[in-house]
């Protein structure tokens, strides 16, 4: 079972407020909006450059 990881970023307060506005407009939480954007970024990259192969998981 994969565990979700946590990341943190530093962000300007005005940008954060605008980001929350966009997320709410799109009917997503801030975390949901970030995941949406990350997944779009990965999908677009893989469409252009091919599938990203990950190393096997270490146990």
mmCIF file as Biopython writes it, N, C-alpha, C and O atoms, coordinates in Angstrom:
data_model
#
loop_
_atom_site.group_PDB
_atom_site.id
_atom_site.type_symbol
_atom_site.label_atom_id
_atom_site.label_alt_id
_atom_site.label_comp_id
_atom_site.label_asym_id
_atom_site.label_entity_id
_atom_site.label_seq_id
_atom_site.pdbx_PDB_ins_code
_atom_site.Cartn_x
_atom_site.Cartn_y
_atom_site.Cartn_z
_atom_site.occupancy
_atom_site.B_iso_or_equiv
_atom_site.auth_seq_id
_atom_site.auth_asym_id
_atom_site.pdbx_PDB_model_num
ATOM 1   N N  . UNK A ? 1  ? 0.838   -1.189 0.000   1.0 0.0 1  A 1 
ATOM 2   C CA . UNK A ? 1  ? 0.000   0.000  0.000   1.0 0.0 1  A 1 
ATOM 3   C C  . UNK A ? 1  ? 0.884   1.254  0.000   1.0 0.0 1  A 1 
ATOM 4   O O  . UNK A ? 1  ? 1.788   1.386  0.824   1.0 0.0 1  A 1 
ATOM 5   N N  . UNK A ? 2  ? 0.609   2.169  -0.935  1.0 0.0 2  A 1 
ATOM 6   C CA . UNK A ? 2  ? 1.391   3.396  -1.015  1.0 0.0 2  A 1 
ATOM 7   C C  . UNK A ? 2  ? 0.897   4.395  0.014   1.0 0.0 2  A 1 
ATOM 8   O O  . UNK A ? 2  ? -0.307  4.546  0.224   1.0 0.0 2  A 1 
ATOM 9   N N  . UNK A ? 3  ? 1.832   5.072  0.648   1.0 0.0 3  A 1 
ATOM 10  C CA . UNK A ? 3  ? 1.483   6.132  1.591   1.0 0.0 3  A 1 
ATOM 11  C C  . UNK A ? 3  ? 1.572   7.469  0.869   1.0 0.0 3  A 1 
ATOM 12  O O  . UNK A ? 3  ? 2.471   7.687  0.056   1.0 0.0 3  A 1 
ATOM 13  N N  . UNK A ? 4  ? 0.642   8.353  1.167   1.0 0.0 4  A 1 
ATOM 14  C CA . UNK A ? 4  ? 0.725   9.704  0.630   1.0 0.0 4  A 1 
ATOM 15  C C  . UNK A ? 4  ? 1.863   10.437 1.306   1.0 0.0 4  A 1 
ATOM 16  O O  . UNK A ? 4  ? 2.082   10.298 2.509   1.0 0.0 4  A 1 
ATOM 17  N N  . UNK A ? 5  ? 2.581   11.213 0.526   1.0 0.0 5  A 1 
ATOM 18  C CA . UNK A ? 5  ? 3.694   12.012 1.037   1.0 0.0 5  A 1 
ATOM 19  C C  . UNK A ? 5  ? 3.235   13.449 1.230   1.0 0.0 5  A 1 
ATOM 20  O O  . UNK A ? 5  ? 2.242   13.882 0.646   1.0 0.0 5  A 1 
ATOM 21  N N  . UNK A ? 6  ? 3.956   14.165 2.039   1.0 0.0 6  A 1 
ATOM 22  C CA . UNK A ? 6  ? 3.641   15.557 2.347   1.0 0.0 6  A 1 
ATOM 23  C C  . UNK A ? 6  ? 4.777   16.435 1.843   1.0 0.0 6  A 1 
ATOM 24  O O  . UNK A ? 6  ? 5.951   16.121 2.040   1.0 0.0 6  A 1 
ATOM 25  N N  . UNK A ? 7  ? 4.417   17.544 1.185   1.0 0.0 7  A 1 
ATOM 26  C CA . UNK A ? 7  ? 5.421   18.538 0.803   1.0 0.0 7  A 1 
ATOM 27  C C  . UNK A ? 7  ? 4.946   19.897 1.282   1.0 0.0 7  A 1 
ATOM 28  O O  . UNK A ? 7  ? 3.752   20.103 1.499   1.0 0.0 7  A 1 
ATOM 29  N N  . UNK A ? 8  ? 5.866   20.813 1.446   1.0 0.0 8  A 1 
ATOM 30  C CA . UNK A ? 8  ? 5.484   22.183 1.800   1.0 0.0 8  A 1 
ATOM 31  C C  . UNK A ? 8  ? 6.224   23.136 0.873   1.0 0.0 8  A 1 
ATOM 32  O O  . UNK A ? 8  ? 7.312   22.828 0.386   1.0 0.0 8  A 1 
ATOM 33  N N  . UNK A ? 9  ? 5.621   24.295 0.635   1.0 0.0 9  A 1 
ATOM 34  C CA . UNK A ? 9  ? 6.244   25.307 -0.212  1.0 0.0 9  A 1 
ATOM 35  C C  . UNK A ? 9  ? 6.094   26.671 0.454   1.0 0.0 9  A 1 
ATOM 36  O O  . UNK A ? 9  ? 5.209   26.884 1.282   1.0 0.0 9  A 1 
ATOM 37  N N  . UNK A ? 10 ? 6.952   27.559 0.083   1.0 0.0 10 A 1 
ATOM 38  C CA . UNK A ? 10 ? 6.813   28.954 0.498   1.0 0.0 10 A 1 
ATOM 39  C C  . UNK A ? 10 ? 6.089   29.676 -0.632  1.0 0.0 10 A 1 
ATOM 40  O O  . UNK A ? 10 ? 6.428   29.509 -1.803  1.0 0.0 10 A 1 
ATOM 41  N N  . UNK A ? 11 ? 5.093   30.478 -0.275  1.0 0.0 11 A 1 
ATOM 42  C CA . UNK A ? 11 ? 4.280   31.132 -1.309  1.0 0.0 11 A 1 
ATOM 43  C C  . UNK A ? 11 ? 3.843   32.506 -0.808  1.0 0.0 11 A 1 
ATOM 44  O O  . UNK A ? 11 ? 3.510   32.685 0.364   1.0 0.0 11 A 1 
ATOM 45  N N  . UNK A ? 12 ? 3.855   33.447 -1.707  1.0 0.0 12 A 1 
ATOM 46  C CA . UNK A ? 12 ? 3.414   34.801 -1.407  1.0 0.0 12 A 1 
ATOM 47  C C  . UNK A ? 12 ? 1.935   34.769 -1.001  1.0 0.0 12 A 1 
ATOM 48  O O  . UNK A ? 12 ? 1.140   34.040 -1.594  1.0 0.0 12 A 1 
ATOM 49  N N  . UNK A ? 13 ? 1.576   35.555 0.000   1.0 0.0 13 A 1 
ATOM 50  C CA . UNK A ? 13 ? 0.208   35.531 0.527   1.0 0.0 13 A 1 
ATOM 51  C C  . UNK A ? 13 ? -0.837  35.877 -0.528  1.0 0.0 13 A 1 
ATOM 52  O O  . UNK A ? 13 ? -1.894  35.247 -0.577  1.0 0.0 13 A 1 
ATOM 53  N N  . UNK A ? 14 ? -0.556  36.869 -1.372  1.0 0.0 14 A 1 
ATOM 54  C CA . UNK A ? 14 ? -1.517  37.236 -2.423  1.0 0.0 14 A 1 
ATOM 55  C C  . UNK A ? 14 ? -1.719  36.081 -3.412  1.0 0.0 14 A 1 
ATOM 56  O O  . UNK A ? 14 ? -2.844  35.794 -3.823  1.0 0.0 14 A 1 
ATOM 57  N N  . UNK A ? 15 ? -0.628  35.433 -3.782  1.0 0.0 15 A 1 
ATOM 58  C CA . UNK A ? 15 ? -0.715  34.298 -4.702  1.0 0.0 15 A 1 
ATOM 59  C C  . UNK A ? 15 ? -1.524  33.177 -4.064  1.0 0.0 15 A 1 
ATOM 60  O O  . UNK A ? 15 ? -2.341  32.545 -4.733  1.0 0.0 15 A 1 
ATOM 61  N N  . UNK A ? 16 ? -1.305  32.927 -2.784  1.0 0.0 16 A 1 
ATOM 62  C CA . UNK A ? 16 ? -2.039  31.880 -2.089  1.0 0.0 16 A 1 
ATOM 63  C C  . UNK A ? 16 ? -3.529  32.188 -2.053  1.0 0.0 16 A 1 
ATOM 64  O O  . UNK A ? 16 ? -4.350  31.300 -2.283  1.0 0.0 16 A 1 
ATOM 65  N N  . UNK A ? 17 ? -3.883  33.432 -1.768  1.0 0.0 17 A 1 
ATOM 66  C CA . UNK A ? 17 ? -5.294  33.803 -1.737  1.0 0.0 17 A 1 
ATOM 67  C C  . UNK A ? 17 ? -5.937  33.635 -3.109  1.0 0.0 17 A 1 
ATOM 68  O O  . UNK A ? 17 ? -7.070  33.164 -3.208  1.0 0.0 17 A 1 
ATOM 69  N N  . UNK A ? 18 ? -5.225  34.012 -4.166  1.0 0.0 18 A 1 
ATOM 70  C CA . UNK A ? 18 ? -5.749  33.843 -5.526  1.0 0.0 18 A 1 
ATOM 71  C C  . UNK A ? 18 ? -5.862  32.361 -5.877  1.0 0.0 18 A 1 
ATOM 72  O O  . UNK A ? 18 ? -6.815  31.943 -6.534  1.0 0.0 18 A 1 
ATOM 73  N N  . UNK A ? 19 ? -4.882  31.571 -5.433  1.0 0.0 19 A 1 
ATOM 74  C CA . UNK A ? 19 ? -4.919  30.138 -5.690  1.0 0.0 19 A 1 
ATOM 75  C C  . UNK A ? 19 ? -6.145  29.509 -5.029  1.0 0.0 19 A 1 
ATOM 76  O O  . UNK A ? 19 ? -6.833  28.697 -5.647  1.0 0.0 19 A 1 
ATOM 77  N N  . UNK A ? 20 ? -6.422  29.880 -3.777  1.0 0.0 20 A 1 
ATOM 78  C CA . UNK A ? 20 ? -7.609  29.379 -3.082  1.0 0.0 20 A 1 
ATOM 79  C C  . UNK A ? 20 ? -8.882  29.799 -3.814  1.0 0.0 20 A 1 
ATOM 80  O O  . UNK A ? 20 ? -9.839  29.028 -3.889  1.0 0.0 20 A 1 
ATOM 81  N N  . UNK A ? 21 ? -8.895  31.002 -4.346  1.0 0.0 21 A 1 
ATOM 82  C CA . UNK A ? 21 ? -10.047 31.472 -5.116  1.0 0.0 21 A 1 
ATOM 83  C C  . UNK A ? 21 ? -10.278 30.572 -6.330  1.0 0.0 21 A 1 
ATOM 84  O O  . UNK A ? 21 ? -11.401 30.135 -6.580  1.0 0.0 21 A 1 
ATOM 85  N N  . UNK A ? 22 ? -9.206  30.296 -7.085  1.0 0.0 22 A 1 
ATOM 86  C CA . UNK A ? 22 ? -9.313  29.443 -8.275  1.0 0.0 22 A 1 
ATOM 87  C C  . UNK A ? 22 ? -9.771  28.044 -7.879  1.0 0.0 22 A 1 
ATOM 88  O O  . UNK A ? 22 ? -10.656 27.481 -8.525  1.0 0.0 22 A 1 
ATOM 89  N N  . UNK A ? 23 ? -9.186  27.479 -6.833  1.0 0.0 23 A 1 
ATOM 90  C CA . UNK A ? 23 ? -9.559  26.135 -6.389  1.0 0.0 23 A 1 
ATOM 91  C C  . UNK A ? 23 ? -11.042 26.082 -6.039  1.0 0.0 23 A 1 
ATOM 92  O O  . UNK A ? 23 ? -11.745 25.151 -6.431  1.0 0.0 23 A 1 
ATOM 93  N N  . UNK A ? 24 ? -11.509 27.078 -5.306  1.0 0.0 24 A 1 
ATOM 94  C CA . UNK A ? 24 ? -12.930 27.117 -4.929  1.0 0.0 24 A 1 
ATOM 95  C C  . UNK A ? 24 ? -13.807 27.256 -6.169  1.0 0.0 24 A 1 
ATOM 96  O O  . UNK A ? 24 ? -14.845 26.603 -6.268  1.0 0.0 24 A 1 
ATOM 97  N N  . UNK A ? 25 ? -13.403 28.092 -7.104  1.0 0.0 25 A 1 
ATOM 98  C CA . UNK A ? 25 ? -14.153 28.274 -8.349  1.0 0.0 25 A 1 
ATOM 99  C C  . UNK A ? 25 ? -14.269 26.953 -9.106  1.0 0.0 25 A 1 
ATOM 100 O O  . UNK A ? 25 ? -15.308 26.662 -9.699  1.0 0.0 25 A 1 
ATOM 101 N N  . UNK A ? 26 ? -13.202 26.157 -9.084  1.0 0.0 26 A 1 
ATOM 102 C CA . UNK A ? 26 ? -13.171 24.862 -9.776  1.0 0.0 26 A 1 
ATOM 103 C C  . UNK A ? 26 ? -13.769 23.751 -8.911  1.0 0.0 26 A 1 
ATOM 104 O O  . UNK A ? 26 ? -13.733 22.579 -9.286  1.0 0.0 26 A 1 
ATOM 105 N N  . UNK A ? 27 ? -14.313 24.120 -7.763  1.0 0.0 27 A 1 
ATOM 106 C CA . UNK A ? 27 ? -14.953 23.187 -6.831  1.0 0.0 27 A 1 
ATOM 107 C C  . UNK A ? 27 ? -13.977 22.118 -6.336  1.0 0.0 27 A 1 
ATOM 108 O O  . UNK A ? 27 ? -14.302 20.933 -6.263  1.0 0.0 27 A 1 
ATOM 109 N N  . UNK A ? 28 ? -12.763 22.582 -5.995  1.0 0.0 28 A 1 
ATOM 110 C CA . UNK A ? 28 ? -11.748 21.694 -5.450  1.0 0.0 28 A 1 
ATOM 111 C C  . UNK A ? 28 ? -11.183 22.311 -4.183  1.0 0.0 28 A 1 
ATOM 112 O O  . UNK A ? 28 ? -11.210 23.529 -4.002  1.0 0.0 28 A 1 
ATOM 113 N N  . UNK A ? 29 ? -10.672 21.457 -3.312  1.0 0.0 29 A 1 
ATOM 114 C CA . UNK A ? 29 ? -9.893  21.947 -2.178  1.0 0.0 29 A 1 
ATOM 115 C C  . UNK A ? 29 ? -8.545  22.422 -2.724  1.0 0.0 29 A 1 
ATOM 116 O O  . UNK A ? 29 ? -8.208  22.146 -3.875  1.0 0.0 29 A 1 
ATOM 117 N N  . UNK A ? 30 ? -7.791  23.122 -1.914  1.0 0.0 30 A 1 
ATOM 118 C CA . UNK A ? 30 ? -6.455  23.546 -2.342  1.0 0.0 30 A 1 
ATOM 119 C C  . UNK A ? 30 ? -5.599  22.322 -2.675  1.0 0.0 30 A 1 
ATOM 120 O O  . UNK A ? 30 ? -4.901  22.310 -3.688  1.0 0.0 30 A 1 
ATOM 121 N N  . UNK A ? 31 ? -5.652  21.290 -1.822  1.0 0.0 31 A 1 
ATOM 122 C CA . UNK A ? 31 ? -4.884  20.072 -2.084  1.0 0.0 31 A 1 
ATOM 123 C C  . UNK A ? 31 ? -5.362  19.394 -3.366  1.0 0.0 31 A 1 
ATOM 124 O O  . UNK A ? 31 ? -4.553  18.919 -4.163  1.0 0.0 31 A 1 
ATOM 125 N N  . UNK A ? 32 ? -6.662  19.353 -3.557  1.0 0.0 32 A 1 
ATOM 126 C CA . UNK A ? 32 ? -7.212  18.763 -4.775  1.0 0.0 32 A 1 
ATOM 127 C C  . UNK A ? 32 ? -6.777  19.517 -6.018  1.0 0.0 32 A 1 
ATOM 128 O O  . UNK A ? 32 ? -6.488  18.913 -7.050  1.0 0.0 32 A 1 
ATOM 129 N N  . UNK A ? 33 ? -6.731  20.841 -5.917  1.0 0.0 33 A 1 
ATOM 130 C CA . UNK A ? 33 ? -6.295  21.670 -7.050  1.0 0.0 33 A 1 
ATOM 131 C C  . UNK A ? 33 ? -4.824  21.426 -7.345  1.0 0.0 33 A 1 
ATOM 132 O O  . UNK A ? 33 ? -4.435  21.327 -8.509  1.0 0.0 33 A 1 
ATOM 133 N N  . UNK A ? 34 ? -4.009  21.330 -6.314  1.0 0.0 34 A 1 
ATOM 134 C CA . UNK A ? 34 ? -2.581  21.054 -6.514  1.0 0.0 34 A 1 
ATOM 135 C C  . UNK A ? 34 ? -2.400  19.699 -7.190  1.0 0.0 34 A 1 
ATOM 136 O O  . UNK A ? 34 ? -1.610  19.581 -8.127  1.0 0.0 34 A 1 
ATOM 137 N N  . UNK A ? 35 ? -3.125  18.668 -6.729  1.0 0.0 35 A 1 
ATOM 138 C CA . UNK A ? 35 ? -3.012  17.346 -7.335  1.0 0.0 35 A 1 
ATOM 139 C C  . UNK A ? 35 ? -3.485  17.376 -8.790  1.0 0.0 35 A 1 
ATOM 140 O O  . UNK A ? 35 ? -2.887  16.726 -9.647  1.0 0.0 35 A 1 
ATOM 141 N N  . UNK A ? 36 ? -4.541  18.116 -9.072  1.0 0.0 36 A 1 
ATOM 142 C CA . UNK A ? 36 ? -5.023  18.272 -10.442 1.0 0.0 36 A 1 
ATOM 143 C C  . UNK A ? 36 ? -3.936  18.877 -11.327 1.0 0.0 36 A 1 
ATOM 144 O O  . UNK A ? 36 ? -3.685  18.390 -12.430 1.0 0.0 36 A 1 
ATOM 145 N N  . UNK A ? 37 ? -3.299  19.925 -10.848 1.0 0.0 37 A 1 
ATOM 146 C CA . UNK A ? 37 ? -2.250  20.597 -11.626 1.0 0.0 37 A 1 
ATOM 147 C C  . UNK A ? 37 ? -1.016  19.711 -11.801 1.0 0.0 37 A 1 
ATOM 148 O O  . UNK A ? 37 ? -0.430  19.668 -12.883 1.0 0.0 37 A 1 
ATOM 149 N N  . UNK A ? 38 ? -0.625  19.011 -10.747 1.0 0.0 38 A 1 
ATOM 150 C CA . UNK A ? 38 ? 0.529   18.109 -10.833 1.0 0.0 38 A 1 
ATOM 151 C C  . UNK A ? 38 ? 0.250   17.001 -11.838 1.0 0.0 38 A 1 
ATOM 152 O O  . UNK A ? 38 ? 1.090   16.708 -12.688 1.0 0.0 38 A 1 
ATOM 153 N N  . UNK A ? 39 ? -0.926  16.384 -11.744 1.0 0.0 39 A 1 
ATOM 154 C CA . UNK A ? 39 ? -1.263  15.299 -12.672 1.0 0.0 39 A 1 
ATOM 155 C C  . UNK A ? 39 ? -1.320  15.795 -14.113 1.0 0.0 39 A 1 
ATOM 156 O O  . UNK A ? 39 ? -0.886  15.086 -15.021 1.0 0.0 39 A 1 
ATOM 157 N N  . UNK A ? 40 ? -1.848  17.001 -14.342 1.0 0.0 40 A 1 
ATOM 158 C CA . UNK A ? 40 ? -1.850  17.574 -15.691 1.0 0.0 40 A 1 
ATOM 159 C C  . UNK A ? 40 ? -0.430  17.789 -16.190 1.0 0.0 40 A 1 
ATOM 160 O O  . UNK A ? 40 ? -0.126  17.511 -17.351 1.0 0.0 40 A 1 
ATOM 161 N N  . UNK A ? 41 ? 0.427   18.275 -15.330 1.0 0.0 41 A 1 
ATOM 162 C CA . UNK A ? 41 ? 1.821   18.514 -15.690 1.0 0.0 41 A 1 
ATOM 163 C C  . UNK A ? 41 ? 2.496   17.209 -16.109 1.0 0.0 41 A 1 
ATOM 164 O O  . UNK A ? 41 ? 3.183   17.163 -17.129 1.0 0.0 41 A 1 
ATOM 165 N N  . UNK A ? 42 ? 2.302   16.159 -15.329 1.0 0.0 42 A 1 
ATOM 166 C CA . UNK A ? 42 ? 2.901   14.854 -15.633 1.0 0.0 42 A 1 
ATOM 167 C C  . UNK A ? 42 ? 2.335   14.296 -16.941 1.0 0.0 42 A 1 
ATOM 168 O O  . UNK A ? 42 ? 3.085   13.806 -17.785 1.0 0.0 42 A 1 
ATOM 169 N N  . UNK A ? 43 ? 1.005   14.373 -17.106 1.0 0.0 43 A 1 
ATOM 170 C CA . UNK A ? 43 ? 0.366   13.865 -18.324 1.0 0.0 43 A 1 
ATOM 171 C C  . UNK A ? 43 ? 0.913   14.577 -19.557 1.0 0.0 43 A 1 
ATOM 172 O O  . UNK A ? 43 ? 1.245   13.927 -20.549 1.0 0.0 43 A 1 
ATOM 173 N N  . UNK A ? 44 ? 1.010   15.901 -19.508 1.0 0.0 44 A 1 
ATOM 174 C CA . UNK A ? 44 ? 1.521   16.674 -20.641 1.0 0.0 44 A 1 
ATOM 175 C C  . UNK A ? 44 ? 2.985   16.334 -20.924 1.0 0.0 44 A 1 
ATOM 176 O O  . UNK A ? 44 ? 3.377   16.214 -22.085 1.0 0.0 44 A 1 
ATOM 177 N N  . UNK A ? 45 ? 3.785   16.181 -19.885 1.0 0.0 45 A 1 
ATOM 178 C CA . UNK A ? 45 ? 5.190   15.822 -20.061 1.0 0.0 45 A 1 
ATOM 179 C C  . UNK A ? 45 ? 5.307   14.458 -20.736 1.0 0.0 45 A 1 
ATOM 180 O O  . UNK A ? 45 ? 6.085   14.288 -21.675 1.0 0.0 45 A 1 
ATOM 181 N N  . UNK A ? 46 ? 4.526   13.484 -20.250 1.0 0.0 46 A 1 
ATOM 182 C CA . UNK A ? 46 ? 4.605   12.134 -20.804 1.0 0.0 46 A 1 
ATOM 183 C C  . UNK A ? 46 ? 4.073   12.082 -22.239 1.0 0.0 46 A 1 
ATOM 184 O O  . UNK A ? 46 ? 4.572   11.300 -23.048 1.0 0.0 46 A 1 
ATOM 185 N N  . UNK A ? 47 ? 3.082   12.891 -22.563 1.0 0.0 47 A 1 
ATOM 186 C CA . UNK A ? 47 ? 2.593   12.948 -23.943 1.0 0.0 47 A 1 
ATOM 187 C C  . UNK A ? 47 ? 3.689   13.454 -24.878 1.0 0.0 47 A 1 
ATOM 188 O O  . UNK A ? 47 ? 3.800   13.003 -26.018 1.0 0.0 47 A 1 
ATOM 189 N N  . UNK A ? 48 ? 4.483   14.378 -24.395 1.0 0.0 48 A 1 
ATOM 190 C CA . UNK A ? 48 ? 5.544   14.976 -25.215 1.0 0.0 48 A 1 
ATOM 191 C C  . UNK A ? 48 ? 6.812   14.126 -25.225 1.0 0.0 48 A 1 
ATOM 192 O O  . UNK A ? 48 ? 7.454   13.989 -26.267 1.0 0.0 48 A 1 
ATOM 193 N N  . UNK A ? 49 ? 7.181   13.552 -24.072 1.0 0.0 49 A 1 
ATOM 194 C CA . UNK A ? 49 ? 8.488   12.908 -23.925 1.0 0.0 49 A 1 
ATOM 195 C C  . UNK A ? 49 ? 8.431   11.401 -23.703 1.0 0.0 49 A 1 
ATOM 196 O O  . UNK A ? 49 ? 9.477   10.752 -23.688 1.0 0.0 49 A 1 
ATOM 197 N N  . UNK A ? 50 ? 7.264   10.835 -23.534 1.0 0.0 50 A 1 
ATOM 198 C CA . UNK A ? 50 ? 7.134   9.412  -23.256 1.0 0.0 50 A 1 
ATOM 199 C C  . UNK A ? 50 ? 6.945   9.155  -21.771 1.0 0.0 50 A 1 
ATOM 200 O O  . UNK A ? 50 ? 7.175   10.021 -20.927 1.0 0.0 50 A 1 
ATOM 201 N N  . UNK A ? 51 ? 6.520   7.936  -21.487 1.0 0.0 51 A 1 
ATOM 202 C CA . UNK A ? 51 ? 6.210   7.551  -20.110 1.0 0.0 51 A 1 
ATOM 203 C C  . UNK A ? 51 ? 7.444   7.652  -19.214 1.0 0.0 51 A 1 
ATOM 204 O O  . UNK A ? 51 ? 8.547   7.272  -19.608 1.0 0.0 51 A 1 
ATOM 205 N N  . UNK A ? 52 ? 7.243   8.161  -18.030 1.0 0.0 52 A 1 
ATOM 206 C CA . UNK A ? 52 ? 8.305   8.246  -17.025 1.0 0.0 52 A 1 
ATOM 207 C C  . UNK A ? 52 ? 8.370   6.902  -16.316 1.0 0.0 52 A 1 
ATOM 208 O O  . UNK A ? 52 ? 7.396   6.476  -15.696 1.0 0.0 52 A 1 
ATOM 209 N N  . UNK A ? 53 ? 9.501   6.240  -16.403 1.0 0.0 53 A 1 
ATOM 210 C CA . UNK A ? 53 ? 9.693   4.953  -15.740 1.0 0.0 53 A 1 
ATOM 211 C C  . UNK A ? 53 ? 10.263  5.190  -14.346 1.0 0.0 53 A 1 
ATOM 212 O O  . UNK A ? 53 ? 11.286  5.855  -14.183 1.0 0.0 53 A 1 
ATOM 213 N N  . UNK A ? 54 ? 9.590   4.641  -13.355 1.0 0.0 54 A 1 
ATOM 214 C CA . UNK A ? 54 ? 10.045  4.786  -11.974 1.0 0.0 54 A 1 
ATOM 215 C C  . UNK A ? 54 ? 10.830  3.552  -11.559 1.0 0.0 54 A 1 
ATOM 216 O O  . UNK A ? 54 ? 10.541  2.450  -12.024 1.0 0.0 54 A 1 
ATOM 217 N N  . UNK A ? 55 ? 11.828  3.727  -10.681 1.0 0.0 55 A 1 
ATOM 218 C CA . UNK A ? 55 ? 12.558  2.561  -10.190 1.0 0.0 55 A 1 
ATOM 219 C C  . UNK A ? 55 ? 11.639  1.708  -9.310  1.0 0.0 55 A 1 
ATOM 220 O O  . UNK A ? 55 ? 10.681  2.225  -8.735  1.0 0.0 55 A 1 
ATOM 221 N N  . UNK A ? 56 ? 11.921  0.410  -9.201  1.0 0.0 56 A 1 
ATOM 222 C CA . UNK A ? 56 ? 11.093  -0.437 -8.334  1.0 0.0 56 A 1 
ATOM 223 C C  . UNK A ? 56 ? 11.110  0.081  -6.893  1.0 0.0 56 A 1 
ATOM 224 O O  . UNK A ? 56 ? 12.092  0.665  -6.435  1.0 0.0 56 A 1 
ATOM 225 N N  . UNK A ? 57 ? 9.986   -0.153 -6.190  1.0 0.0 57 A 1 
ATOM 226 C CA . UNK A ? 57 ? 9.914   0.285  -4.791  1.0 0.0 57 A 1 
ATOM 227 C C  . UNK A ? 57 ? 10.853  -0.521 -3.929  1.0 0.0 57 A 1 
ATOM 228 O O  . UNK A ? 57 ? 11.009  -1.730 -4.105  1.0 0.0 57 A 1 
ATOM 229 N N  . UNK A ? 58 ? 11.482  0.176  -2.986  1.0 0.0 58 A 1 
ATOM 230 C CA . UNK A ? 58 ? 12.334  -0.497 -2.017  1.0 0.0 58 A 1 
ATOM 231 C C  . UNK A ? 58 ? 11.484  -0.914 -0.830  1.0 0.0 58 A 1 
ATOM 232 O O  . UNK A ? 58 ? 10.627  -0.156 -0.378  1.0 0.0 58 A 1 
ATOM 233 N N  . UNK A ? 59 ? 11.719  -2.115 -0.323  1.0 0.0 59 A 1 
ATOM 234 C CA . UNK A ? 59 ? 10.932  -2.594 0.822   1.0 0.0 59 A 1 
ATOM 235 C C  . UNK A ? 59 ? 11.806  -2.858 2.004   1.0 0.0 59 A 1 
ATOM 236 O O  . UNK A ? 59 ? 11.314  -3.267 3.056   1.0 0.0 59 A 1 
#
